[in-house]
Amino acid sequence: MIELRNVPQDDVDRMIDLAATVFHMRITDREPLRGFVTRLERIGAYDITGPGSGVLAGQLGVLPQRLSVPGGELDCAAITFVGVLPTHRRRGILSSMIDRMHADAAEAGRPVAALWASEGPIYGRYGFGVANRRIGFEVDTSRPFGLRTAPDDRPLRLLDREGAPGVLGPLHAREVARRPGGLARDEWWWLVRTVPPVDPGEPRFTEPKIVVHPDGYAVYRTHERTVRLYDMAAGTPQVEAALWRYLADIDLTDRIVAPERPVDDLVLRMAADPDQVTVTRDAAALWLRLIDVPAALRARSWASADSLVLDVADARIPGNRGRWRLATGGKAACERTEEAPDLALDAADLAAVYLGGTRLRTLARIGAVVEHTPGAADRLDAALAVPLAPYTGDNF
C-alpha cells in the first residue's frame, strides 16, 4: 500500500538517495543538495506494506517561485526532485503525486506549475506543454570577432561572487520583467545556484568571473582557452555588444561556449561574420502547466484586443475543462460560456502557447488544435505575441 504524505526534514537524505538511484548520480557532496531540498515543499510516496515498511518509494518537490509572464509575474509551483524507485514503477505513484501537487498548487493560489523534463514524453499526459526553447552555441574567437552593433563604451569592472546578489539582482530582475519565462532569484539562489565556487557539472573550469557594465553583466568561467558563458543581462543591444566584445577579447582563449541562451539571442545577428557563431543545440526548455486556466489567462497581458471561445480539454483538472470566453486587450476576461467554440485544444497545448513561445497556427497545422472558426488561430497568435522570445535561464 502506498501512502502520500509530506516528507519530514529527517528524510531529506532519503530523498537525496532516491534521486541518486533514479538519476544514476554519484554524490560526493551532500550539503548543496541538502540546502536545496530543505527549501522545497516535499511530497513523499511511502510503501507501508510488506518487508521494509515505510520505504520512500517516490518523491516530488515543489519550489515556491515567481514566474515572469507577459505583463507581470505569477506564483508558480516549480517542480523538481521527482522520482520513483525502479522497484515501484507502473503503480500510479507519479500520477498520484502529480494530482496531489495540482491540489496543493490550487489551494496555495498558484495558477501555474513548471518543470524541466528529464524525459519529455512523461509530462505531456499530465497537462504540461513546452513553453519555451533554448539554444546553445559556440563563438570562434581565434580571430577578431567583429560586431555590427557599436558597443557601449562605458567602463566595465570585475566583481567578486559575494557581491552578485546586490549588484546583479536588480539587473536580472529587469531582464526577467521584460522577457517571459524568467524566475526570481534570492540571495541563496545567486550564491549557491548562479555563482557557486565550483560548477558541479564542469569542475575543471575556474571559479565564476563576473564582469559588470553600468547597464548589464556577464557571468563566465574559463578552462583551456575556452570561455564558458553562464548568464548575461543587458539593458540595450549596445551594452550586450560591449559584453560580447569583452568575452571575445579575453587573452589566451579562442572560443566562447554558451550552452544555454534565448532562441533570439542578438549575437546570432550581431556577429559581422555569422560563420563565427555556430548553433550546437536547440532543445525544449521549460514545461508549463496551467493549474487554473481562467486565472492564468486573466493574469497575462495581450498584444491585441479580441474575443474568442476556447474549448479546453484537461484529463486531470476538471475545473479547467469546458468552454471559456476569452476577451484580450486591456484588462483581460475569461469566463465560462455555452457558446460555440472558435478553437478546441488540450490544456497542455494552451500551456505551450501561453508565454508566446509557440505558435498556435503551427499546432493547428499538425492537428493538435482544432480551428472551428477560420482564422481563429491567427487571431489568438496575434494576441499572444511577445516582443522577446520567452526564456528560462535557471534550472531547478
Phi, psi and omega in degrees: 000135180256131179239127176271133174203165177294139180276123181286164179302327181296342182258012180300319179294329177293324176295320178296319178296318179297317179298320179297322179292314185290319185259011174057049182256145169255112186265119179256339180223110184276339190300313177300321179292319177300316179300321180289311184296328178298331181282350187272152160277123194245122176255126179241143173252110185256132174275112187252018178236158173072189180300143181069036181305136181097012178294133172283103187265338180205159182206155176209126179253147176234123174262112177298124186221171171242121181254130177284132176234163179307120177090000181170204179227153177232145169297135188224139171270102180273110190270134183204173177055042181268135176186157175228133179304144179299338178284349186234020179289159175061035174242010180080013183293314179298317180301317181293324179290322177296316178298321177296319178298316178304312182295318180296318180295318179297317180295326181278356180076031177260109185287344184224156171231157183211156178201165168256127187265126173287328175223109186305316184300340183296317197266346176300324182286350176260012176091010177270140175233153180287110187268340174205169178235167176222152178241159170236146179209165176238144178245123178280111179247021176289346172228165184308135182259098181282148181235141178278347180254130179290123181292147171287119190268015174297152189293148175257157175215155176267145185234140174283158188296330180296336180274357185301311184302315185286321184274314184278335184308308181296325179292320177293318180300321177296318179297317179298322182293331184262348180232117182295154177103350182279161181239151178289148176236127171263182184300318179302315183297317179302308189283329185263325185254321184273316181231055176294156180303324180231137174278113184297335179277337181223067187294345180289337185283160183292176169299162183294138172251136183235118175253131187240131171255155177305341183229029179174179180200164171220140175248129183211167172224163181229155176190127174045061174069014180243134171258124180251116182272129181253326186200142177209141173218140182214138182285333181219163174301328180293322176293319178299319178298321179297320179291319178294321178298317178301310182298321182289336184263006179296127182299151175063027174228154180223010173201152173245129175252122177240092189286337183219108181218161178297153181293340179254029180307132186294334184297338178297330179252343182283332182296130178295325175247101183301336181290349176280349179245119182240119177285125183251350185204140171217111190220157173298143181243250187286133172261131186243146178230126175274106179286320180232096186303306183297321179296318179295318181291326178289333190280332184272161175271164186228147185277342179210158179269131179199175176216122184220150175258123179253130174259106189258129174258136179212112185286342189240338180239097185303327183295343178273342187288150173113192186260136183232129173272110181259121175248115182261169180088136182063224176275109185293151176231147176212111185227154177295149180208160173253007181293160178296140183282148170273326181220144173238130183204160178276155179302326180295321179286328175294322176294323181296326182267351192300320182275355180092010183268350180232137180273130178297324179303320179296318179294326176292322181295327181271358177091004179284332178242135180258124180262104179279329177250118181307134179086355183295322180296318179295323179296316180290324174303317180298322180288328182280347189304142178231148183290331179237138180299138177298147183206140176239114184264002183240123172275150178215000000 
